Amino acid sequence: MKQLTIFFFLLCASLKAQPVVELQPQGFLPLTFETPAKPFDKLLEASRSWAAFYNKKGYDVFDVTENSLSISARKDYAYIDRNIGVTYDYNITYTLKAVFQKDHTYTLTFVVNEIYANEVLTKTTVADFFLPDGSVKRDFEEDKESLEKTAERIIKSYSNFIAR
């Protein structure tokens, strides 16, 4: 019984530590994390290393200021859509913006810039996943969930990498 209680406590603690990435009609909401105990130049160096490691097909680190930076890259197979038994894979280009605060936190903002189907730029945006009232269109429920998982993996990878 004692082991079950400890397991439950650890499970709850680990779930609380997971970032909740949710797609809204206006895009992904920014997430705030605790800043690793490193000077900004080390965080910038770690961010550049992560971008090179995670984005093998290319990336750009830009808009570097005294406390922020942006990383732009492409993610293949970012989300899937199933239609009449056929699965379609979509690629995205994204920007991950990190702003490091003086209160020892940093904010990550994940933005989907473009969506591609078979290497062709589509006119679809994340806003197209939603009805005017903000609810998800029935045809886009799986797309939204799949894209949220991709964004969560990217954000988690980045935050874990710079924390090392």
Stockholm file with secondary structure:
# STOCKHOLM 1.0

chainA/1-164         MKQLTIFFFLLCASLKAQPVVELQPQGFLPLTFETPAKPFDKLLEASRSWAAFYNKKGYDVFDVTENSLSISARKDYAYIDRNIGVTYDYNITYTLKAVFQKDHTYTLTFVVNEIYANEVLTKTTVADFFLPDGSVKRDFEEDKESLEKTAERIIKSYSNFIAR
#=GR chainA/1-164 SS CHHHHHHHHHHHHHHHHSCCCCEETTEECCEEEECCSSCHHHHHHHHHHHHHHHCTTCEEEECCCSSEEEEEEEEEEEEEEEETTEEEEEEEEEEEEEEECTTSEEEEEEEEEEEEETTEECSCCGGGGBCTTSCBCGGGHHHHHHHHHHHHHHHHHHHHHHHC
#=GC SS_cons         CHHHHHHHHHHHHHHHHSCCCCEETTEECCEEEECCSSCHHHHHHHHHHHHHHHCTTCEEEECCCSSEEEEEEEEEEEEEEEETTEEEEEEEEEEEEEEECTTSEEEEEEEEEEEEETTEECSCCGGGGBCTTSCBCGGGHHHHHHHHHHHHHHHHHHHHHHHC
//
